Amino acid sequence: MPHDVNFLTGRIIGSAIEVHRALGPGLLESAYRLSLARELQLQNIPVKIHWPVPLEYKGMRLRKVYQADLIVADTVVVETKCVDALHPIHEAQLVTYLKIGGWKIGLLINFNELVLKNGIRRKVMNLPE
């Protein structure tokens, strides 16, 4: 994994921690998603909110079916959650977005934790070049 991607994911996680410190747990997912996007924008890190994830099935392109919460610097998919606990289905959603969108790295962040680091999962895909 290139150093710059590791640096970028570090910046995203640091930004998520800053948002969590300011807001605490218990809000709606959308509040955290938009606050994290703003925190990244303040650091001049490009971010796309609710970015369409293309899906094609047997030659038919399904539009506006899936949306990634955040795409950071066209490199990292960030899925925000506000749930009691992360479950395998949450990780499966992130992996699916990575696969069908062609991205290699993603973060799953559950803001409904007392200590945010307990709610962060990082996924790296080994996609063909």
N, CA, C and O atoms as a GROMACS GRO file, in nm:
protein
  516
    1MET      N    1   0.085  -0.118   0.000
    1MET     CA    2   0.000   0.000   0.000
    1MET      C    3   0.089   0.123   0.000
    1MET      O    4   0.176   0.136   0.086
    2PRO      N    5   0.070   0.215  -0.094
    2PRO     CA    6   0.153   0.334  -0.100
    2PRO      C    7   0.144   0.417   0.027
    2PRO      O    8   0.040   0.422   0.093
    3HIS      N    9   0.254   0.482   0.060
    3HIS     CA   10   0.261   0.564   0.180
    3HIS      C   11   0.152   0.672   0.181
    3HIS      O   12   0.092   0.699   0.285
    4ASP      N   13   0.127   0.734   0.065
    4ASP     CA   14   0.029   0.842   0.060
    4ASP      C   15  -0.112   0.796   0.095
    4ASP      O   16  -0.189   0.872   0.152
    5VAL      N   17  -0.146   0.672   0.061
    5VAL     CA   18  -0.278   0.619   0.097
    5VAL      C   19  -0.285   0.596   0.247
    5VAL      O   20  -0.388   0.624   0.310
    6ASN      N   21  -0.178   0.544   0.305
    6ASN     CA   22  -0.175   0.527   0.451
    6ASN      C   23  -0.185   0.662   0.521
    6ASN      O   24  -0.253   0.674   0.622
    7PHE      N   25  -0.116   0.762   0.468
    7PHE     CA   26  -0.123   0.897   0.524
    7PHE      C   27  -0.266   0.951   0.514
    7PHE      O   28  -0.318   1.010   0.608
    8LEU      N   29  -0.328   0.929   0.398
    8LEU     CA   30  -0.465   0.976   0.376
    8LEU      C   31  -0.563   0.909   0.472
    8LEU      O   32  -0.646   0.977   0.532
    9THR      N   33  -0.554   0.778   0.487
    9THR     CA   34  -0.645   0.710   0.581
    9THR      C   35  -0.620   0.758   0.724
    9THR      O   36  -0.714   0.768   0.803
   10GLY      N   37  -0.496   0.788   0.756
   10GLY     CA   38  -0.465   0.845   0.887
   10GLY      C   39  -0.532   0.980   0.908
   10GLY      O   40  -0.584   1.008   1.016
   11ARG      N   41  -0.532   1.062   0.804
   11ARG     CA   42  -0.597   1.193   0.811
   11ARG      C   43  -0.749   1.178   0.825
   11ARG      O   44  -0.813   1.253   0.898
   12ILE      N   45  -0.805   1.080   0.755
   12ILE     CA   46  -0.950   1.056   0.764
   12ILE      C   47  -0.986   1.012   0.905
   12ILE      O   48  -1.082   1.063   0.964
   13ILE      N   49  -0.911   0.919   0.958
   13ILE     CA   50  -0.937   0.870   1.094
   13ILE      C   51  -0.920   0.982   1.196
   13ILE      O   52  -1.002   0.997   1.287
   14GLY      N   53  -0.815   1.062   1.181
   14GLY     CA   54  -0.795   1.177   1.270
   14GLY      C   55  -0.911   1.275   1.263
   14GLY      O   56  -0.954   1.330   1.365
   15SER      N   57  -0.962   1.296   1.144
   15SER     CA   58  -1.077   1.385   1.125
   15SER      C   59  -1.202   1.327   1.189
   15SER      O   60  -1.281   1.399   1.251
   16ALA      N   61  -1.221   1.197   1.175
   16ALA     CA   62  -1.336   1.131   1.238
   16ALA      C   63  -1.328   1.142   1.390
   16ALA      O   64  -1.430   1.164   1.456
   17ILE      N   65  -1.209   1.128   1.445
   17ILE     CA   66  -1.191   1.142   1.590
   17ILE      C   67  -1.224   1.285   1.632
   17ILE      O   68  -1.287   1.305   1.736
   18GLU      N   69  -1.183   1.383   1.555
   18GLU     CA   70  -1.215   1.522   1.585
   18GLU      C   71  -1.366   1.545   1.585
   18GLU      O   72  -1.419   1.610   1.675
   19VAL      N   73  -1.435   1.492   1.487
   19VAL     CA   74  -1.581   1.503   1.480
   19VAL      C   75  -1.644   1.436   1.602
   19VAL      O   76  -1.734   1.491   1.664
   20HIS      N   77  -1.596   1.317   1.635
   20HIS     CA   78  -1.652   1.242   1.748
   20HIS      C   79  -1.628   1.316   1.880
   20HIS      O   80  -1.716   1.319   1.966
   21ARG      N   81  -1.511   1.375   1.895
   21ARG     CA   82  -1.483   1.454   2.016
   21ARG      C   83  -1.579   1.572   2.028
   21ARG      O   84  -1.627   1.604   2.137
   22ALA      N   85  -1.608   1.636   1.916
   22ALA     CA   86  -1.694   1.753   1.918
   22ALA      C   87  -1.841   1.718   1.938
   22ALA      O   88  -1.913   1.789   2.009
   23LEU      N   89  -1.886   1.611   1.876
   23LEU     CA   90  -2.029   1.579   1.876
   23LEU      C   91  -2.068   1.468   1.973
   23LEU      O   92  -2.181   1.465   2.021
   24GLY      N   93  -1.975   1.376   2.002
   24GLY     CA   94  -2.007   1.262   2.086
   24GLY      C   95  -2.093   1.160   2.011
   24GLY      O   96  -2.131   1.185   1.896
   25PRO      N   97  -2.123   1.047   2.074
   25PRO     CA   98  -2.207   0.945   2.010
   25PRO      C   99  -2.355   0.980   2.022
   25PRO      O  100  -2.393   1.067   2.101
   26GLY      N  101  -2.438   0.912   1.943
   26GLY     CA  102  -2.583   0.919   1.961
   26GLY      C  103  -2.660   1.003   1.862
   26GLY      O  104  -2.783   1.010   1.871
   27LEU      N  105  -2.592   1.067   1.766
   27LEU     CA  106  -2.663   1.145   1.666
   27LEU      C  107  -2.697   1.059   1.545
   27LEU      O  108  -2.662   0.941   1.540
   28LEU      N  109  -2.764   1.118   1.449
   28LEU     CA  110  -2.795   1.046   1.325
   28LEU      C  111  -2.669   1.030   1.241
   28LEU      O  112  -2.577   1.112   1.246
   29GLU      N  113  -2.667   0.923   1.163
   29GLU     CA  114  -2.554   0.896   1.074
   29GLU      C  115  -2.526   1.014   0.981
   29GLU      O  116  -2.410   1.048   0.957
   30SER      N  117  -2.630   1.077   0.932
   30SER     CA  118  -2.612   1.188   0.838
   30SER      C  119  -2.536   1.304   0.903
   30SER      O  120  -2.460   1.373   0.834
   31ALA      N  121  -2.555   1.328   1.030
   31ALA     CA  122  -2.483   1.435   1.099
   31ALA      C  123  -2.333   1.406   1.100
   31ALA      O  124  -2.252   1.497   1.078
   32TYR      N  125  -2.296   1.283   1.124
   32TYR     CA  126  -2.154   1.247   1.125
   32TYR      C  127  -2.096   1.249   0.984
   32TYR      O  128  -1.984   1.297   0.965
   33ARG      N  129  -2.170   1.199   0.888
   33ARG     CA  130  -2.122   1.197   0.749
   33ARG      C  131  -2.091   1.338   0.702
   33ARG      O  132  -1.984   1.364   0.647
   34LEU      N  133  -2.186   1.430   0.722
   34LEU     CA  134  -2.168   1.567   0.675
   34LEU      C  135  -2.061   1.640   0.756
   34LEU      O  136  -1.987   1.721   0.700
   35SER      N  137  -2.053   1.614   0.885
   35SER     CA  138  -1.950   1.677   0.969
   35SER      C  139  -1.812   1.627   0.932
   35SER      O  140  -1.716   1.705   0.928
   36LEU      N  141  -1.800   1.497   0.903
   36LEU     CA  142  -1.670   1.443   0.861
   36LEU      C  143  -1.631   1.502   0.726
   36LEU      O  144  -1.514   1.536   0.705
   37ALA      N  145  -1.726   1.515   0.635
   37ALA     CA  146  -1.697   1.576   0.505
   37ALA      C  147  -1.648   1.719   0.525
   37ALA      O  148  -1.552   1.761   0.460
   38ARG      N  149  -1.713   1.794   0.613
   38ARG     CA  150  -1.670   1.932   0.639
   38ARG      C  151  -1.531   1.937   0.699
   38ARG      O  152  -1.450   2.021   0.661
   39GLU      N  153  -1.504   1.849   0.793
   39GLU     CA  154  -1.371   1.846   0.855
   39GLU      C  155  -1.263   1.819   0.750
   39GLU      O  156  -1.157   1.881   0.754
   40LEU      N  157  -1.290   1.729   0.658
   40LEU     CA  158  -1.194   1.700   0.552
   40LEU      C  159  -1.179   1.819   0.458
   40LEU      O  160  -1.068   1.852   0.416
   41GLN      N  161  -1.290   1.884   0.425
   41GLN     CA  162  -1.284   2.002   0.338
   41GLN      C  163  -1.201   2.113   0.402
   41GLN      O  164  -1.127   2.182   0.332
   42LEU      N  165  -1.214   2.130   0.532
   42LEU     CA  166  -1.135   2.232   0.603
   42LEU      C  167  -0.985   2.205   0.595
   42LEU      O  168  -0.904   2.296   0.611
   43GLN      N  169  -0.950   2.079   0.571
   43GLN     CA  170  -0.810   2.041   0.557
   43GLN      C  171  -0.768   2.034   0.410
   43GLN      O  172  -0.661   1.983   0.378
   44ASN      N  173  -0.854   2.085   0.323
   44ASN     CA  174  -0.828   2.083   0.179
   44ASN      C  175  -0.812   1.942   0.122
   44ASN      O  176  -0.736   1.920   0.028
   45ILE      N  177  -0.885   1.849   0.180
   45ILE     CA  178  -0.887   1.712   0.130
   45ILE      C  179  -1.017   1.697   0.051
   45ILE      O  180  -1.125   1.713   0.108
   46PRO      N  181  -1.009   1.667  -0.079
   46PRO     CA  182  -1.132   1.658  -0.158
   46PRO      C  183  -1.220   1.541  -0.115
   46PRO      O  184  -1.172   1.431  -0.088
   47VAL      N  185  -1.349   1.567  -0.109
   47VAL     CA  186  -1.444   1.464  -0.065
   47VAL      C  187  -1.572   1.476  -0.146
   47VAL      O  188  -1.620   1.586  -0.175
   48LYS      N  189  -1.626   1.361  -0.182
   48LYS     CA  190  -1.755   1.353  -0.251
   48LYS      C  191  -1.854   1.287  -0.156
   48LYS      O  192  -1.823   1.186  -0.094
   49ILE      N  193  -1.972   1.345  -0.146
   49ILE     CA  194  -2.073   1.297  -0.052
   49ILE      C  195  -2.182   1.223  -0.130
   49ILE      O  196  -2.228   1.269  -0.234
   50HIS      N  197  -2.221   1.107  -0.076
   50HIS     CA  198  -2.324   1.022  -0.139
   50HIS      C  199  -2.294   1.000  -0.286
   50HIS      O  200  -2.375   1.030  -0.374
   51TRP      N  201  -2.176   0.949  -0.312
   51TRP     CA  202  -2.128   0.928  -0.448
   51TRP      C  203  -2.186   0.799  -0.506
   51TRP      O  204  -2.179   0.695  -0.440
   52PRO      N  205  -2.244   0.803  -0.626
   52PRO     CA  206  -2.301   0.682  -0.685
   52PRO      C  207  -2.195   0.574  -0.708
   52PRO      O  208  -2.086   0.601  -0.758
   53VAL      N  209  -2.229   0.454  -0.672
   53VAL     CA  210  -2.144   0.338  -0.697
   53VAL      C  211  -2.208   0.261  -0.812
   53VAL      O  212  -2.318   0.208  -0.797
   54PRO      N  213  -2.141   0.255  -0.927
   54PRO     CA  214  -2.202   0.193  -1.045
   54PRO      C  215  -2.217   0.042  -1.027
   54PRO      O  216  -2.132  -0.024  -0.967
   55LEU      N  217  -2.325  -0.010  -1.079
   55LEU     CA  218  -2.347  -0.154  -1.075
   55LEU      C  219  -2.398  -0.195  -1.212
   55LEU      O  220  -2.491  -0.136  -1.267
   56GLU      N  221  -2.336  -0.298  -1.266
   56GLU     CA  222  -2.379  -0.350  -1.394
   56GLU      C  223  -2.415  -0.496  -1.376
   56GLU      O  224  -2.342  -0.573  -1.312
   57TYR      N  225  -2.529  -0.534  -1.433
   57TYR     CA  226  -2.573  -0.672  -1.426
   57TYR      C  227  -2.611  -0.720  -1.565
   57TYR      O  228  -2.708  -0.672  -1.624
   58LYS      N  229  -2.535  -0.814  -1.617
   58LYS     CA  230  -2.561  -0.874  -1.747
   58LYS      C  231  -2.589  -0.769  -1.855
   58LYS      O  232  -2.687  -0.778  -1.929
   59GLY      N  233  -2.501  -0.670  -1.860
   59GLY     CA  234  -2.511  -0.568  -1.962
   59GLY      C  235  -2.605  -0.453  -1.931
   59GLY      O  236  -2.614  -0.358  -2.009
   60MET      N  237  -2.674  -0.458  -1.819
   60MET     CA  238  -2.765  -0.350  -1.781
   60MET      C  239  -2.701  -0.270  -1.669
   60MET      O  240  -2.666  -0.325  -1.564
   61ARG      N  241  -2.684  -0.141  -1.692
   61ARG     CA  242  -2.626  -0.053  -1.590
   61ARG      C  243  -2.736  -0.004  -1.497
   61ARG      O  244  -2.831   0.062  -1.540
   62LEU      N  245  -2.722  -0.037  -1.369
   62LEU     CA  246  -2.818   0.007  -1.268
   62LEU      C  247  -2.768   0.139  -1.210
   62LEU      O  248  -2.664   0.144  -1.145
   63ARG      N  249  -2.843   0.243  -1.233
   63ARG     CA  250  -2.802   0.376  -1.187
   63ARG      C  251  -2.875   0.413  -1.058
   63ARG      O  252  -2.989   0.372  -1.034
   64LYS      N  253  -2.806   0.490  -0.977
   64LYS     CA  254  -2.863   0.545  -0.853
   64LYS      C  255  -2.917   0.437  -0.760
   64LYS      O  256  -3.012   0.460  -0.686
   65VAL      N  257  -2.856   0.319  -0.765
   65VAL     CA  258  -2.898   0.211  -0.676
   65VAL      C  259  -2.820   0.216  -0.546
   65VAL      O  260  -2.876   0.202  -0.437
   66TYR      N  261  -2.689   0.236  -0.557
   66TYR     CA  262  -2.602   0.240  -0.440
   66TYR      C  263  -2.526   0.371  -0.436
   66TYR      O  264  -2.489   0.426  -0.539
   67GLN      N  265  -2.502   0.420  -0.314
   67GLN     CA  266  -2.424   0.542  -0.295
   67GLN      C  267  -2.329   0.520  -0.179
   67GLN      O  268  -2.370   0.481  -0.069
   68ALA      N  269  -2.202   0.546  -0.204
   68ALA     CA  270  -2.104   0.544  -0.096
   68ALA      C  271  -2.122   0.671  -0.014
   68ALA      O  272  -2.148   0.778  -0.071
   69ASP      N  273  -2.109   0.663   0.116
   69ASP     CA  274  -2.125   0.782   0.200
   69ASP      C  275  -2.026   0.890   0.160
   69ASP      O  276  -2.066   1.004   0.133
   70LEU      N  277  -1.898   0.855   0.155
   70LEU     CA  278  -1.794   0.950   0.118
   70LEU      C  279  -1.690   0.882   0.030
   70LEU      O  280  -1.654   0.767   0.051
   71ILE      N  281  -1.641   0.956  -0.069
   71ILE     CA  282  -1.524   0.915  -0.145
   71ILE      C  283  -1.422   1.025  -0.121
   71ILE      O  284  -1.444   1.140  -0.158
   72VAL      N  285  -1.311   0.989  -0.060
   72VAL     CA  286  -1.210   1.087  -0.022
   72VAL      C  287  -1.093   1.081  -0.119
   72VAL      O  288  -1.031   0.977  -0.139
   73ALA      N  289  -1.064   1.196  -0.178
   73ALA     CA  290  -0.952   1.211  -0.272
   73ALA      C  291  -0.958   1.106  -0.383
   73ALA      O  292  -0.854   1.060  -0.430
   74ASP      N  293  -1.078   1.068  -0.425
   74ASP     CA  294  -1.099   0.968  -0.530
   74ASP      C  295  -1.029   0.836  -0.501
   74ASP      O  296  -1.004   0.758  -0.592
   75THR      N  297  -0.997   0.811  -0.374
   75THR     CA  298  -0.914   0.696  -0.338
   75THR      C  299  -0.974   0.608  -0.230
   75THR      O  300  -0.967   0.485  -0.239
   76VAL      N  301  -1.034   0.668  -0.128
   76VAL     CA  302  -1.079   0.594  -0.010
   76VAL      C  303  -1.231   0.605   0.002
   76VAL      O  304  -1.287   0.715   0.001
   77VAL      N  305  -1.296   0.490   0.012
   77VAL     CA  306  -1.441   0.485   0.038
   77VAL      C  307  -1.460   0.486   0.190
   77VAL      O  308  -1.399   0.406   0.261
   78VAL      N  309  -1.544   0.577   0.237
   78VAL     CA  310  -1.574   0.584   0.380
   78VAL      C  311  -1.723   0.561   0.399
   78VAL      O  312  -1.806   0.635   0.346
   79GLU      N  313  -1.755   0.459   0.475
   79GLU     CA  314  -1.893   0.432   0.512
   79GLU      C  315  -1.910   0.468   0.659
   79GLU      O  316  -1.841   0.415   0.746
   80THR      N  317  -2.003   0.560   0.686
   80THR     CA  318  -2.030   0.601   0.823
   80THR      C  319  -2.151   0.525   0.874
   80THR      O  320  -2.247   0.500   0.801
   81LYS      N  321  -2.145   0.490   1.000
   81LYS     CA  322  -2.255   0.420   1.066
   81LYS      C  323  -2.279   0.484   1.202
   81LYS      O  324  -2.191   0.549   1.258
   82CYS      N  325  -2.397   0.463   1.253
   82CYS     CA  326  -2.431   0.501   1.390
   82CYS      C  327  -2.522   0.390   1.443
   82CYS      O  328  -2.644   0.405   1.451
   83VAL      N  329  -2.458   0.278   1.478
   83VAL     CA  330  -2.530   0.157   1.520
   83VAL      C  331  -2.475   0.108   1.652
   83VAL      O  332  -2.366   0.148   1.695
   84ASP      N  333  -2.551   0.019   1.718
   84ASP     CA  334  -2.505  -0.034   1.846
   84ASP      C  335  -2.373  -0.108   1.833
   84ASP      O  336  -2.287  -0.099   1.920
   85ALA      N  337  -2.356  -0.181   1.723
   85ALA     CA  338  -2.233  -0.255   1.699
   85ALA      C  339  -2.220  -0.280   1.549
   85ALA      O  340  -2.319  -0.296   1.479
   86LEU      N  341  -2.096  -0.284   1.503
   86LEU     CA  342  -2.072  -0.320   1.364
   86LEU      C  343  -2.092  -0.470   1.349
   86LEU      O  344  -2.049  -0.548   1.434
   87HIS      N  345  -2.155  -0.509   1.240
   87HIS     CA  346  -2.182  -0.650   1.212
   87HIS      C  347  -2.119  -0.686   1.078
   87HIS      O  348  -2.084  -0.598   1.000
   88PRO      N  349  -2.106  -0.814   1.050
   88PRO     CA  350  -2.048  -0.856   0.922
   88PRO      C  351  -2.117  -0.795   0.800
   88PRO      O  352  -2.052  -0.771   0.699
   89ILE      N  353  -2.247  -0.769   0.808
   89ILE     CA  354  -2.317  -0.710   0.694
   89ILE      C  355  -2.267  -0.570   0.663
   89ILE      O  356  -2.266  -0.530   0.546
   90HIS      N  357  -2.226  -0.495   0.764
   90HIS     CA  358  -2.170  -0.362   0.742
   90HIS      C  359  -2.038  -0.371   0.667
   90HIS      O  360  -2.012  -0.294   0.574
   91GLU      N  361  -1.954  -0.465   0.708
   91GLU     CA  362  -1.826  -0.485   0.639
   91GLU      C  363  -1.849  -0.538   0.498
   91GLU      O  364  -1.777  -0.501   0.405
   92ALA      N  365  -1.950  -0.622   0.481
   92ALA     CA  366  -1.982  -0.674   0.348
   92ALA      C  367  -2.026  -0.561   0.255
   92ALA      O  368  -1.990  -0.561   0.137
   93GLN      N  369  -2.102  -0.466   0.306
   93GLN     CA  370  -2.144  -0.352   0.226
   93GLN      C  371  -2.021  -0.274   0.177
   93GLN      O  372  -2.013  -0.240   0.059
   94LEU      N  373  -1.927  -0.248   0.265
   94LEU     CA  374  -1.806  -0.175   0.227
   94LEU      C  375  -1.727  -0.253   0.123
   94LEU      O  376  -1.682  -0.196   0.024
   95VAL      N  377  -1.709  -0.382   0.145
   95VAL     CA  378  -1.634  -0.465   0.050
   95VAL      C  379  -1.704  -0.466  -0.086
   95VAL      O  380  -1.638  -0.461  -0.190
   96THR      N  381  -1.835  -0.472  -0.086
   96THR     CA  382  -1.910  -0.470  -0.212
   96THR      C  383  -1.886  -0.340  -0.287
   96THR      O  384  -1.864  -0.340  -0.408
   97TYR      N  385  -1.892  -0.228  -0.216
   97TYR     CA  386  -1.866  -0.098  -0.280
   97TYR      C  387  -1.725  -0.095  -0.338
   97TYR      O  388  -1.704  -0.046  -0.449
   98LEU      N  389  -1.629  -0.146  -0.263
   98LEU     CA  390  -1.490  -0.148  -0.313
   98LEU      C  391  -1.481  -0.231  -0.440
   98LEU      O  392  -1.419  -0.189  -0.538
   99LYS      N  393  -1.542  -0.348  -0.440
   99LYS     CA  394  -1.536  -0.437  -0.556
   99LYS      C  395  -1.602  -0.376  -0.679
   99LYS      O  396  -1.540  -0.368  -0.785
  100ILE      N  397  -1.726  -0.333  -0.665
  100ILE     CA  398  -1.798  -0.287  -0.784
  100ILE      C  399  -1.752  -0.149  -0.829
  100ILE      O  400  -1.770  -0.113  -0.945
  101GLY      N  401  -1.694  -0.070  -0.738
  101GLY     CA  402  -1.647   0.062  -0.775
  101GLY      C  403  -1.501   0.066  -0.818
  101GLY      O  404  -1.454   0.166  -0.872
  102GLY      N  405  -1.429  -0.044  -0.793
  102GLY     CA  406  -1.289  -0.051  -0.833
  102GLY      C  407  -1.192   0.019  -0.739
  102GLY      O  408  -1.077   0.041  -0.776
  103TRP      N  409  -1.236   0.053  -0.619
  103TRP     CA  410  -1.146   0.114  -0.521
  103TRP      C  411  -1.071   0.006  -0.446
  103TRP      O  412  -1.114  -0.109  -0.442
  104LYS      N  413  -0.959   0.042  -0.387
  104LYS     CA  414  -0.876  -0.056  -0.317
  104LYS      C  415  -0.883  -0.046  -0.165
  104LYS      O  416  -0.852  -0.143  -0.095
  105ILE      N  417  -0.923   0.069  -0.114
  105ILE     CA  418  -0.920   0.085   0.032
  105ILE      C  419  -1.047   0.154   0.082
  105ILE      O  420  -1.099   0.246   0.018
  106GLY      N  421  -1.095   0.108   0.197
  106GLY     CA  422  -1.215   0.165   0.255
  106GLY      C  423  -1.207   0.168   0.406
  106GLY      O  424  -1.136   0.090   0.469
  107LEU      N  425  -1.282   0.260   0.462
  107LEU     CA  426  -1.296   0.271   0.607
  107LEU      C  427  -1.443   0.261   0.644
  107LEU      O  428  -1.529   0.322   0.581
  108LEU      N  429  -1.470   0.184   0.747
  108LEU     CA  430  -1.602   0.172   0.805
  108LEU      C  431  -1.592   0.234   0.943
  108LEU      O  432  -1.513   0.189   1.027
  109ILE      N  433  -1.670   0.339   0.968
  109ILE     CA  434  -1.658   0.413   1.093
  109ILE      C  435  -1.794   0.419   1.162
  109ILE      O  436  -1.889   0.477   1.109
  110ASN      N  437  -1.803   0.358   1.280
  110ASN     CA  438  -1.924   0.362   1.361
  110ASN      C  439  -1.909   0.469   1.468
  110ASN      O  440  -1.833   0.453   1.563
  111PHE      N  441  -1.981   0.580   1.451
  111PHE     CA  442  -1.971   0.691   1.544
  111PHE      C  443  -2.048   0.668   1.674
  111PHE      O  444  -2.040   0.751   1.764
  112ASN      N  445  -2.121   0.560   1.684
  112ASN     CA  446  -2.199   0.532   1.804
  112ASN      C  447  -2.117   0.449   1.904
  112ASN      O  448  -2.165   0.348   1.956
  113GLU      N  449  -1.996   0.492   1.929
  113GLU     CA  450  -1.906   0.428   2.025
  113GLU      C  451  -1.861   0.531   2.126
  113GLU      O  452  -1.845   0.649   2.093
  114LEU      N  453  -1.839   0.488   2.249
  114LEU     CA  454  -1.783   0.580   2.348
  114LEU      C  455  -1.640   0.618   2.312
  114LEU      O  456  -1.600   0.734   2.327
  115VAL      N  457  -1.563   0.522   2.264
  115VAL     CA  458  -1.427   0.545   2.216
  115VAL      C  459  -1.428   0.510   2.066
  115VAL      O  460  -1.446   0.394   2.030
  116LEU      N  461  -1.408   0.610   1.982
  116LEU     CA  462  -1.426   0.591   1.838
  116LEU      C  463  -1.337   0.483   1.780
  116LEU      O  464  -1.379   0.410   1.690
  117LYS      N  465  -1.214   0.470   1.829
  117LYS     CA  466  -1.123   0.371   1.771
  117LYS      C  467  -1.181   0.230   1.776
  117LYS      O  468  -1.142   0.144   1.697
  118ASN      N  469  -1.273   0.204   1.869
  118ASN     CA  470  -1.338   0.072   1.876
  118ASN      C  471  -1.438   0.050   1.761
  118ASN      O  472  -1.482  -0.063   1.739
  119GLY      N  473  -1.472   0.157   1.690
  119GLY     CA  474  -1.571   0.146   1.583
  119GLY      C  475  -1.513   0.169   1.444
  119GLY      O  476  -1.586   0.202   1.351
  120ILE      N  477  -1.382   0.152   1.429
  120ILE     CA  478  -1.320   0.176   1.299
  120ILE      C  479  -1.267   0.045   1.242
  120ILE      O  480  -1.196  -0.030   1.309
  121ARG      N  481  -1.302   0.018   1.117
  121ARG     CA  482  -1.250  -0.098   1.044
  121ARG      C  483  -1.190  -0.047   0.912
  121ARG      O  484  -1.247   0.039   0.846
  122ARG      N  485  -1.076  -0.102   0.876
  122ARG     CA  486  -1.008  -0.064   0.752
  122ARG      C  487  -1.004  -0.188   0.663
  122ARG      O  488  -0.964  -0.295   0.708
  123LYS      N  489  -1.044  -0.172   0.538
  123LYS     CA  490  -1.043  -0.283   0.442
  123LYS      C  491  -0.956  -0.247   0.325
  123LYS      O  492  -0.964  -0.136   0.270
  124VAL      N  493  -0.871  -0.341   0.286
  124VAL     CA  494  -0.785  -0.323   0.170
  124VAL      C  495  -0.814  -0.438   0.074
  124VAL      O  496  -0.811  -0.555   0.112
  125MET      N  497  -0.842  -0.402  -0.050
  125MET     CA  498  -0.873  -0.501  -0.152
  125MET      C  499  -0.751  -0.525  -0.238
  125MET      O  500  -0.677  -0.432  -0.269
  126ASN      N  501  -0.730  -0.648  -0.277
  126ASN     CA  502  -0.626  -0.683  -0.373
  126ASN      C  503  -0.692  -0.702  -0.508
  126ASN      O  504  -0.728  -0.813  -0.546
  127LEU      N  505  -0.705  -0.592  -0.580
  127LEU     CA  506  -0.768  -0.595  -0.712
  127LEU      C  507  -0.663  -0.609  -0.820
  127LEU      O  508  -0.550  -0.562  -0.803
  128PRO      N  509  -0.697  -0.673  -0.928
  128PRO     CA  510  -0.602  -0.682  -1.039
  128PRO      C  511  -0.569  -0.544  -1.091
  128PRO      O  512  -0.655  -0.456  -1.098
  129GLU      N  513  -0.443  -0.525  -1.128
  129GLU     CA  514  -0.397  -0.394  -1.180
  129GLU      C  515  -0.449  -0.372  -1.320
  129GLU      O  516  -0.422  -0.268  -1.380
   0.00000   0.00000   0.00000
